Amino acid sequence: MSHDVRTLATDEFVAANALFAAAIHRGPTPEAQHPRVLASYSPGRALGVHEDGALVATATSFPSETLVPGGAVLPVAAVTRVGVRADHTRRGLLTAMMRAQLDDVAERGEPLATLRASEARIYGRFGYGVATRGRSVRVRADREPLRPGAPLDGSVRMLERQDVVPTLRKVHENIALRRTGGMTRTEAWWRGFVERRIDDGEHIIAALHTGRDGDDGLAVAFVGESTGGFAGRTLALTDLHAADVSATAALWRFLLSVDLVGAVQADLRPLDEPLELLLTDPRACVVTGQDDETWLRLVDVPAALAARSYGTAEPLLLAVHDPFLERNAGVYRIADGSAERVGPLGGPVHPDLECSAAALSMVYLGDRVPSELVGTGWWQVNDAAAVPRADAAFATAETPWCGTFF
Protein backbone atom coordinates (compact mmCIF):
# COMPACT_ATOMS: atom_id res chain seq x y z
CA MET A 1 0.00 0.00 0.00
CA SER A 2 1.26 3.44 -0.90
CA HIS A 3 1.65 6.03 1.83
CA ASP A 4 1.63 8.85 -0.68
CA VAL A 5 -0.23 11.79 0.78
CA ARG A 6 -1.88 14.20 -1.62
CA THR A 7 -4.03 17.29 -1.41
CA LEU A 8 -7.72 16.50 -1.78
CA ALA A 9 -9.92 18.16 -4.37
CA THR A 10 -13.13 19.92 -3.42
CA ASP A 11 -15.25 17.03 -4.67
CA GLU A 12 -13.51 14.73 -2.16
CA PHE A 13 -14.39 16.78 0.94
CA VAL A 14 -17.66 14.98 1.62
CA ALA A 15 -15.94 11.59 1.49
CA ALA A 16 -13.16 12.88 3.74
CA ASN A 17 -15.69 14.16 6.24
CA ALA A 18 -17.54 10.84 6.22
CA LEU A 19 -14.27 8.98 6.81
CA PHE A 20 -13.45 11.19 9.78
CA ALA A 21 -16.97 10.78 11.18
CA ALA A 22 -16.67 7.00 10.97
CA ALA A 23 -13.29 7.14 12.74
CA ILE A 24 -15.00 8.74 15.76
CA HIS A 25 -17.98 6.39 15.44
CA ARG A 26 -20.47 8.78 13.88
CA GLY A 27 -22.59 8.44 10.80
CA PRO A 28 -22.13 10.46 7.61
CA THR A 29 -23.60 13.93 7.24
CA PRO A 30 -27.01 13.92 5.48
CA GLU A 31 -26.91 14.98 1.85
CA ALA A 32 -28.86 18.14 2.58
CA GLN A 33 -25.94 19.28 4.75
CA HIS A 34 -23.25 18.66 2.14
CA PRO A 35 -22.99 22.36 1.17
CA ARG A 36 -22.15 23.13 4.79
CA VAL A 37 -19.51 20.37 4.79
CA LEU A 38 -17.91 21.77 1.64
CA ALA A 39 -17.82 25.27 3.10
CA SER A 40 -16.17 24.01 6.29
CA TYR A 41 -12.96 22.95 4.53
CA SER A 42 -10.15 25.36 3.70
CA PRO A 43 -9.13 24.75 0.05
CA GLY A 44 -5.68 23.28 -0.38
CA ARG A 45 -5.37 22.17 3.25
CA ALA A 46 -7.22 18.82 3.17
CA LEU A 47 -4.95 15.80 2.80
CA GLY A 48 -5.64 12.15 2.09
CA VAL A 49 -4.15 8.71 1.42
CA HIS A 50 -5.80 6.39 -1.11
CA GLU A 51 -5.66 2.66 -1.69
CA ASP A 52 -7.20 1.06 -4.77
CA GLY A 53 -8.98 4.32 -5.49
CA ALA A 54 -10.59 4.56 -2.05
CA LEU A 55 -9.83 7.22 0.53
CA VAL A 56 -8.47 5.48 3.65
CA ALA A 57 -6.93 8.32 5.67
CA THR A 58 -7.46 12.06 5.91
CA ALA A 59 -6.53 15.19 7.85
CA THR A 60 -7.11 18.87 7.36
CA SER A 61 -6.51 22.24 9.00
CA PHE A 62 -7.69 25.81 8.84
CA PRO A 63 -5.70 29.02 9.27
CA SER A 64 -5.92 30.93 12.52
CA GLU A 65 -3.89 33.22 14.76
CA THR A 66 -2.90 32.86 18.40
CA LEU A 67 -1.43 35.06 21.12
CA VAL A 68 1.88 34.00 22.68
CA PRO A 69 3.57 35.32 25.84
CA GLY A 70 4.69 38.90 25.37
CA GLY A 71 1.84 39.91 23.09
CA ALA A 72 2.99 38.64 19.69
CA VAL A 73 0.28 37.21 17.44
CA LEU A 74 1.45 34.24 15.37
CA PRO A 75 -0.15 32.33 12.50
CA VAL A 76 -1.24 28.87 13.58
CA ALA A 77 -2.61 25.88 11.71
CA ALA A 78 -5.66 24.45 13.47
CA VAL A 79 -5.47 20.72 12.73
CA THR A 80 -8.72 18.79 12.71
CA ARG A 81 -10.69 15.92 11.17
CA VAL A 82 -7.82 13.47 11.42
CA GLY A 83 -8.95 9.91 10.74
CA VAL A 84 -7.79 6.56 9.41
CA ARG A 85 -10.20 3.89 8.21
CA ALA A 86 -10.54 1.15 10.82
CA ASP A 87 -9.11 -1.55 8.56
CA HIS A 88 -6.02 0.54 7.74
CA THR A 89 -4.83 1.63 11.16
CA ARG A 90 -1.33 0.90 12.50
CA ARG A 91 0.23 0.84 9.06
CA GLY A 92 2.01 4.20 9.16
CA LEU A 93 -0.69 6.22 7.41
CA LEU A 94 -1.15 8.65 10.28
CA THR A 95 2.59 9.24 10.52
CA ALA A 96 2.78 9.92 6.79
CA MET A 97 -0.09 12.41 6.98
CA MET A 98 1.31 14.20 10.01
CA ARG A 99 4.69 14.59 8.33
CA ALA A 100 3.15 15.87 5.10
CA GLN A 101 0.87 18.23 6.98
CA LEU A 102 3.63 19.73 9.12
CA ASP A 103 5.78 20.23 6.04
CA ASP A 104 2.86 21.99 4.37
CA VAL A 105 2.25 24.16 7.44
CA ALA A 106 5.92 25.15 7.48
CA GLU A 107 5.79 26.10 3.80
CA ARG A 108 2.81 28.33 4.54
CA GLY A 109 4.89 30.24 7.08
CA GLU A 110 2.83 29.10 10.07
CA PRO A 111 5.29 28.49 12.94
CA LEU A 112 2.71 26.74 15.13
CA ALA A 113 0.12 23.99 14.76
CA THR A 114 -2.62 23.17 17.26
CA LEU A 115 -5.23 20.47 17.67
CA ARG A 116 -7.70 18.95 20.12
CA ALA A 117 -6.79 15.33 20.73
CA SER A 118 -9.34 12.52 20.82
CA GLU A 119 -6.75 10.31 22.53
CA ALA A 120 -3.88 11.61 24.65
CA ARG A 121 -1.40 8.95 23.48
CA ILE A 122 -1.49 9.76 19.78
CA TYR A 123 0.15 13.09 19.07
CA GLY A 124 3.14 13.31 21.39
CA ARG A 125 5.24 11.29 18.97
CA PHE A 126 4.62 13.96 16.33
CA GLY A 127 5.89 16.74 18.60
CA TYR A 128 2.59 17.97 20.04
CA GLY A 129 2.36 18.72 23.74
CA VAL A 130 -0.39 19.88 26.08
CA ALA A 131 -0.09 23.68 26.18
CA THR A 132 -3.35 24.68 27.88
CA ARG A 133 -5.79 22.88 30.16
CA GLY A 134 -9.31 23.50 31.38
CA ARG A 135 -11.65 22.34 34.11
CA SER A 136 -15.25 21.16 33.90
CA VAL A 137 -17.68 22.65 36.38
CA ARG A 138 -21.30 22.19 37.35
CA VAL A 139 -22.74 25.27 39.03
CA ARG A 140 -26.01 25.15 40.92
CA ALA A 141 -28.45 27.88 39.96
CA ASP A 142 -29.51 29.94 42.99
CA ARG A 143 -31.93 32.82 43.43
CA GLU A 144 -29.02 35.14 44.26
CA PRO A 145 -26.06 33.38 42.64
CA LEU A 146 -23.39 36.06 43.06
CA ARG A 147 -22.27 37.37 46.42
CA PRO A 148 -22.68 41.04 47.38
CA GLY A 149 -19.56 42.89 46.34
CA ALA A 150 -18.81 40.71 43.32
CA PRO A 151 -17.43 42.92 40.54
CA LEU A 152 -20.30 43.70 38.20
CA ASP A 153 -20.42 46.29 35.48
CA GLY A 154 -22.39 46.92 32.32
CA SER A 155 -25.42 45.03 31.07
CA VAL A 156 -26.33 41.67 29.56
CA ARG A 157 -28.93 41.09 26.87
CA MET A 158 -30.09 38.06 24.93
CA LEU A 159 -29.70 37.97 21.17
CA GLU A 160 -32.32 37.02 18.61
CA ARG A 161 -31.47 33.86 16.70
CA GLN A 162 -30.66 35.67 13.47
CA ASP A 163 -28.26 38.01 15.28
CA VAL A 164 -26.28 35.41 17.22
CA VAL A 165 -23.51 34.56 14.76
CA PRO A 166 -22.81 38.02 13.26
CA THR A 167 -22.86 39.72 16.66
CA LEU A 168 -20.85 37.20 18.64
CA ARG A 169 -18.33 36.71 15.85
CA LYS A 170 -17.50 40.42 15.97
CA VAL A 171 -17.21 40.42 19.77
CA HIS A 172 -14.98 37.35 19.75
CA GLU A 173 -12.69 38.96 17.18
CA ASN A 174 -12.21 41.88 19.57
CA ILE A 175 -11.36 39.85 22.67
CA ALA A 176 -10.00 36.46 21.53
CA LEU A 177 -6.39 37.61 21.39
CA ARG A 178 -6.35 39.40 24.74
CA ARG A 179 -5.32 36.24 26.55
CA THR A 180 -2.28 34.04 25.93
CA GLY A 181 -3.38 30.92 24.06
CA GLY A 182 -6.47 32.54 22.57
CA MET A 183 -7.13 31.98 18.88
CA THR A 184 -9.24 33.51 16.14
CA ARG A 185 -12.16 31.72 14.52
CA THR A 186 -13.10 31.44 10.86
CA GLU A 187 -16.55 32.05 9.44
CA ALA A 188 -16.76 28.30 8.83
CA TRP A 189 -16.17 27.67 12.56
CA TRP A 190 -19.18 29.78 13.47
CA ARG A 191 -21.32 28.07 10.85
CA GLY A 192 -20.30 24.62 12.02
CA PHE A 193 -20.44 25.03 15.79
CA VAL A 194 -23.22 27.56 16.31
CA GLU A 195 -25.23 28.33 13.17
CA ARG A 196 -25.73 24.64 12.37
CA ARG A 197 -27.39 24.02 15.73
CA ILE A 198 -29.61 27.07 15.32
CA ASP A 199 -30.65 25.89 11.86
CA ASP A 200 -31.41 22.45 13.31
CA GLY A 201 -33.97 24.09 15.60
CA GLU A 202 -32.14 23.76 18.92
CA HIS A 203 -33.06 26.24 21.61
CA ILE A 204 -30.12 28.58 22.13
CA ILE A 205 -29.42 31.10 24.85
CA ALA A 206 -26.93 33.60 23.48
CA ALA A 207 -25.98 36.55 25.66
CA LEU A 208 -23.96 39.69 24.99
CA HIS A 209 -22.26 41.77 27.66
CA THR A 210 -21.77 45.47 27.09
CA GLY A 211 -19.35 47.34 29.33
CA ARG A 212 -18.07 50.87 29.54
CA ASP A 213 -16.08 50.52 26.34
CA GLY A 214 -18.66 48.60 24.35
CA ASP A 215 -19.44 44.93 23.77
CA ASP A 216 -16.86 42.86 25.64
CA GLY A 217 -18.32 39.47 26.51
CA LEU A 218 -20.36 36.61 25.09
CA ALA A 219 -22.00 33.42 26.27
CA VAL A 220 -23.67 30.59 24.36
CA ALA A 221 -25.63 27.80 26.02
CA PHE A 222 -28.00 25.04 24.94
CA VAL A 223 -30.43 22.99 26.96
CA GLY A 224 -28.80 19.88 28.39
CA GLU A 225 -30.20 16.97 30.38
CA SER A 226 -33.05 17.25 32.85
CA THR A 227 -33.03 15.72 36.32
CA GLY A 228 -36.81 15.77 36.46
CA GLY A 229 -39.43 18.39 35.70
CA PHE A 230 -39.04 21.78 34.11
CA ALA A 231 -37.02 23.22 36.97
CA GLY A 232 -34.44 20.45 36.76
CA ARG A 233 -33.06 21.42 33.37
CA THR A 234 -29.34 21.94 32.89
CA LEU A 235 -27.84 24.56 30.63
CA ALA A 236 -24.84 23.29 28.70
CA LEU A 237 -22.52 26.26 28.40
CA THR A 238 -20.50 25.88 25.21
CA ASP A 239 -18.89 29.31 24.98
CA LEU A 240 -18.07 32.12 27.38
CA HIS A 241 -15.45 34.73 26.60
CA ALA A 242 -15.08 38.01 28.43
CA ALA A 243 -12.59 40.85 28.48
CA ASP A 244 -12.41 41.07 32.27
CA VAL A 245 -13.71 39.66 35.54
CA SER A 246 -16.66 42.09 35.65
CA ALA A 247 -17.96 40.87 32.30
CA THR A 248 -17.34 37.26 33.32
CA ALA A 249 -19.30 37.74 36.53
CA ALA A 250 -22.21 39.43 34.77
CA LEU A 251 -22.51 36.63 32.21
CA TRP A 252 -22.40 33.92 34.88
CA ARG A 253 -25.04 35.77 36.93
CA PHE A 254 -27.28 35.91 33.88
CA LEU A 255 -26.89 32.20 33.11
CA LEU A 256 -27.48 31.15 36.72
CA SER A 257 -30.59 33.31 36.92
CA VAL A 258 -32.41 31.87 33.89
CA ASP A 259 -35.80 30.55 34.99
CA LEU A 260 -36.44 26.80 35.12
CA VAL A 261 -32.74 25.99 35.17
CA GLY A 262 -31.27 23.93 38.00
CA ALA A 263 -27.61 24.09 37.03
CA VAL A 264 -25.12 25.19 34.40
CA GLN A 265 -22.60 22.64 33.13
CA ALA A 266 -19.46 23.91 31.42
CA ASP A 267 -16.40 22.07 30.12
CA LEU A 268 -12.83 23.28 29.64
CA ARG A 269 -13.24 26.56 31.52
CA PRO A 270 -10.02 28.42 32.44
CA LEU A 271 -8.15 26.93 35.36
CA ASP A 272 -7.97 30.39 36.94
CA GLU A 273 -11.59 31.43 36.37
CA PRO A 274 -12.56 32.76 39.85
CA LEU A 275 -16.05 31.26 39.98
CA GLU A 276 -15.93 30.19 43.61
CA LEU A 277 -14.90 33.71 44.62
CA LEU A 278 -17.86 35.21 42.79
CA LEU A 279 -20.61 32.95 44.12
CA THR A 280 -22.75 33.53 47.19
CA ASP A 281 -22.23 29.85 48.00
CA PRO A 282 -18.80 28.72 46.74
CA ARG A 283 -19.91 25.10 47.13
CA ALA A 284 -22.48 25.70 44.39
CA CYS A 285 -19.57 25.23 41.99
CA VAL A 286 -18.46 21.61 41.74
CA VAL A 287 -15.41 20.77 39.68
CA THR A 288 -16.32 17.64 37.74
CA GLY A 289 -13.07 17.19 35.88
CA GLN A 290 -9.91 18.63 34.38
CA ASP A 291 -8.65 17.90 30.89
CA ASP A 292 -6.16 18.92 28.26
CA GLU A 293 -7.30 21.63 25.87
CA THR A 294 -4.67 22.96 23.45
CA TRP A 295 -2.19 20.51 21.99
CA LEU A 296 0.56 22.65 20.48
CA ARG A 297 3.30 21.88 17.99
CA LEU A 298 6.21 24.24 17.37
CA VAL A 299 6.57 23.70 13.61
CA ASP A 300 9.33 26.29 13.31
CA VAL A 301 11.14 26.18 16.66
CA PRO A 302 13.57 29.05 15.94
CA ALA A 303 10.76 31.38 14.84
CA ALA A 304 8.42 30.35 17.65
CA LEU A 305 11.05 30.78 20.38
CA ALA A 306 12.13 34.13 18.97
CA ALA A 307 8.54 35.42 18.88
CA ARG A 308 7.62 35.05 22.55
CA SER A 309 9.02 37.07 25.44
CA TYR A 310 11.01 35.78 28.40
CA GLY A 311 11.40 36.76 32.02
CA THR A 312 14.55 38.23 33.49
CA ALA A 313 17.11 35.47 33.99
CA GLU A 314 20.75 34.65 33.41
CA PRO A 315 21.46 33.12 29.97
CA LEU A 316 20.14 29.61 29.42
CA LEU A 317 21.30 27.04 26.87
CA LEU A 318 18.51 24.65 25.91
CA ALA A 319 18.89 21.68 23.59
CA VAL A 320 15.76 20.79 21.63
CA HIS A 321 15.44 17.28 20.18
CA ASP A 322 13.00 16.89 17.30
CA PRO A 323 13.44 13.58 15.47
CA PHE A 324 10.16 14.11 13.57
CA LEU A 325 11.30 17.49 12.17
CA GLU A 326 15.08 17.36 12.32
CA ARG A 327 15.41 20.93 11.03
CA ASN A 328 14.31 22.18 14.45
CA ALA A 329 16.95 20.31 16.44
CA GLY A 330 19.70 22.35 18.00
CA VAL A 331 20.94 24.29 21.01
CA TYR A 332 19.12 27.54 21.72
CA ARG A 333 20.37 30.43 23.83
CA ILE A 334 17.67 32.23 25.80
CA ALA A 335 18.92 35.55 27.12
CA ASP A 336 18.02 39.25 27.25
CA GLY A 337 14.36 38.49 26.62
CA SER A 338 14.93 36.66 23.33
CA ALA A 339 16.04 33.30 21.94
CA GLU A 340 18.24 32.15 19.07
CA ARG A 341 19.80 28.92 17.85
CA VAL A 342 23.52 28.90 18.60
CA GLY A 343 24.62 25.43 17.56
CA PRO A 344 23.71 21.88 16.51
CA LEU A 345 23.06 18.98 18.83
CA GLY A 346 26.32 17.32 19.82
CA GLY A 347 28.35 20.36 18.78
CA PRO A 348 30.72 22.58 20.74
CA VAL A 349 27.92 24.40 22.58
CA HIS A 350 27.01 22.33 25.64
CA PRO A 351 23.39 22.76 26.79
CA ASP A 352 22.29 23.31 30.37
CA LEU A 353 18.94 21.56 29.81
CA GLU A 354 17.49 19.29 27.13
CA CYS A 355 13.94 18.51 26.02
CA SER A 356 11.87 17.17 23.17
CA ALA A 357 9.75 19.34 20.89
CA ALA A 358 6.62 18.07 22.66
CA ALA A 359 8.02 18.93 26.10
CA LEU A 360 8.99 22.39 24.84
CA SER A 361 5.37 22.94 23.74
CA MET A 362 4.24 22.26 27.30
CA VAL A 363 6.04 25.35 28.63
CA TYR A 364 5.80 27.56 25.57
CA LEU A 365 2.54 29.31 26.52
CA GLY A 366 3.17 29.10 30.27
CA ASP A 367 0.87 26.24 31.24
CA ARG A 368 3.78 24.40 32.89
CA VAL A 369 7.14 25.51 34.27
CA PRO A 370 10.40 23.75 33.42
CA SER A 371 11.05 22.54 36.99
CA GLU A 372 7.78 20.54 36.86
CA LEU A 373 8.95 18.83 33.71
CA VAL A 374 12.44 18.27 35.08
CA GLY A 375 10.98 16.61 38.16
CA THR A 376 8.81 14.29 36.07
CA GLY A 377 11.46 13.37 33.52
CA TRP A 378 10.19 15.39 30.58
CA TRP A 379 13.29 17.62 30.60
CA GLN A 380 16.85 16.43 31.21
CA VAL A 381 19.36 18.35 33.34
CA ASN A 382 23.06 18.84 32.63
CA ASP A 383 23.45 21.77 35.04
CA ALA A 384 21.11 21.81 38.05
CA ALA A 385 21.72 25.53 38.56
CA ALA A 386 19.97 26.17 35.24
CA VAL A 387 16.57 24.90 36.42
CA PRO A 388 15.55 28.03 38.37
CA ARG A 389 16.88 30.14 35.49
CA ALA A 390 14.61 28.25 33.13
CA ASP A 391 11.63 28.76 35.44
CA ALA A 392 12.32 32.49 35.53
CA ALA A 393 12.80 32.71 31.76
CA PHE A 394 9.60 30.87 30.84
CA ALA A 395 7.45 32.41 33.59
CA THR A 396 4.25 34.13 32.45
CA ALA A 397 1.91 36.54 34.19
CA GLU A 398 -1.28 34.64 33.33
CA THR A 399 -2.55 31.11 32.88
CA PRO A 400 -2.96 30.39 29.16
CA TRP A 401 -6.33 29.32 27.81
CA CYS A 402 -7.94 29.13 24.40
CA GLY A 403 -11.67 28.48 24.78
CA THR A 404 -12.20 27.39 21.18
CA PHE A 405 -12.97 23.76 20.40
CA PHE A 406 -12.71 22.48 16.83
Secondary structure, 3 states (H helix, E strand, C coil): CCCCEEECCHHHHHHHHHHHHHHCCCCCCCHHHHHHHHHHCCCCCCEEEEECCEEEEEEEEEEEEEECCCCCEEEEEEEEEEEECHHHCCCCHHHHHHHHHHHHHHHCCCCEEEECCCCCCCHHHHCCEECCEEEEEEEECCCCCECCCCCCCCEEEECCHHHHHHHHHHHHHHHHHHCCCCECCCHHHHHHHHHHHHHCCCCEEEEEEEECCEEEEEEEEEEEEECCCHHHEEEEEEEEEECCHHHHHHHHHHHHCCCCEEEEEEEEEECCCCHHHHECCHHHEEEEEEEECCEEEECCHHHHHHHCCCCCCCCEEEEEECCCCHHHCEEEEEECCEEEEEECCCCCCCCCEEEEHHHHHHHHCCCCCHHHHHHCCCEEECCCCHHHHHHHHHCCCCCCCCCCCC
